[in-house]
Amino acid sequence: MMAKKIFALVLISSLFLFGFTRIAEETSFKCMIQMKNYTGEGAYIVISVLDKNDKYVETLYVQGDDEEWYSDITEWWNFQGKVRADIDAITGATISGGNRAISVIKIDNDKIDQGYKLRFESAVEDQEYYKDDVQFELTSENLKNKIEGKGFIRYIRLISQ
């Protein structure tokens, strides 16, 4: 009898705990960034998810792994400097003018078609910083399109995995 009560208590506790735990489903995308032809150092690029009010939600990827230059990506650094999220697992080398890079980013499915945005910020040492080199609403349709850049980025393209 005692074993049945313990089993029932464990079962109810498990249902309670796991019933309220949501496992975020996400989609992986190959993200190709094609750079414009420019001279100078490689570009630092940060890919972030923003909410409806353009507030940072999370950092998806950072092209450029020398932390000394992160503060040159001003808007993102204001967020990252406060949050101090560990970004070691989501970094890669800078991208030089005319080159392209392909990385994998993961986007929570509950951010798609819900008013969230994807922002690509770019900065090059001793040159300019573009807060929204590429920025677009995270819609199913936009995730299929080639999106043109305004600064160092010629365009980006995302391919669902």
N, C-alpha and C positions, 0 to 999 in steps of 0.2 A: 504494500500500500504506500509506504514511504517512497519507494522507487518511482511509482507512478506520479506522485506529487512533485518530486524533484524533476522528473522528465517534463512534466507539464510546465513547471516554472522555467526551466531552461528553454523550452520551446516558445513560450510566451515572451520571454526576455529577448530571444533571438529575433523573433518576428518584430518586436518593438524596435530593437536597435537597427536592424537591416531594413525595416519598412520605411524608415525616415532617411536612410542613407541613399543618396542619388549618385549613381555612377555616371559621370558625364560621358556621353558618346561623342566621339570626335571623328573628323575625317582628315586624313593625311592628303596633302597636296604637294606635288613637285612645284617649286616656285622658281621660275627662270627670270633673272634680272639681266636685261641687256643694257649696257651703259652707252652713253653718247661718247663720241670721240672727244677727248679733252687731254691736255697735258698736265702733268703733275702727279702727285701721290695717289695711291689707291683710295677709293671712297669708303667711308664708314657708312653703313646703312642699317637702320633699325626698322624692323617690322613689328607693329603693335596693333592690338585691338583696342578700339575706342568705343565708348558708349554713345548714346544719342546726344549727349551734351559735350562731346569731344573730350571726355575725361578718360585717361588711360585705365584700361582694365587689366591688360597683361602684355608682356613682351613675348613675341613668338620667335624672333630670330635676330641676331646681331651679326652683320658682316663686318669684321674687324675685331681682333682679339687683344689689342693693347689698351688696357683700361685707362691709360694716361690720356687718351683722346676722347673718351666717352663724354666728357663735359662739353665738348664742342658740338654735340648733338643736344642743343640747349633745352628744347621742350621736353624731350624724353628724359634727359638727365634730371630735370626738376622732379619728375616722377620716380625714376630709378634711384636717384640719390637719397630719397626719403624712404622708399620701400626696401631697398638693398636686397632685392631678390637675387638668388644665385642664378647667374646666366651662363656659367661655364659650359653647360651641356648644350647650349643653343647658340654657339658662336662659330664663326668661320673667318677665313682670311678676307682682307679688303678686296675690292674689285677695281682694276685699273681702267682707264678710259678705253672705250672700244671693245672691251671684253664682256663676257657674260659669266654668270655663276648660277648653278642650280643647287638648291637646298630643299629639304623637306620641312614643311611647317604643318602643324596640327591645329585645326580650328574646331572648337566645340560646336556641335550641330545646333545647340540652342542659341547660338549667336547669329546664325544665318537666317535671313529674312525677318529679323527682329529689330532692325534699326541700328545695329552695331556697324562700325566702319573698320576698314583696314587702312593703316597709314604706313607709308614708307618714307622715312626721313633720311636725308643724305648730307654728308659733309666731307669736304676734302681739305686737308691741311693747307693753310695759307690761301684758301679760296673761300667760296661761299658755303652757306648752310641753307638747306631747303627743308622747312618744317613739314611741308606736305608735297614732297616731290611727286608722290603718287598717293592719292587718297580716294577711296570709294566706299559706298555702302556695301556691306556684306550681304548681297542677294545671290540667290541661286544663279540668276542670269549673269550678273557681273563676274562671278567666279569662273565663267566659261569664256570670258572675253579677254582680248589683249587690251591692256590699259596703258595709255601714253603717260610719260613722265613730264615734269615741268623744269627739272633741274639737270642733274648729272645722269639721271635714269632716262634712257630712250623709251623703254616700255617694260612691263612685266607681264608674265603669262602664268596662270595657275592651271595645273592639270590634276584632277582628282585621282587618287590612288585606289 
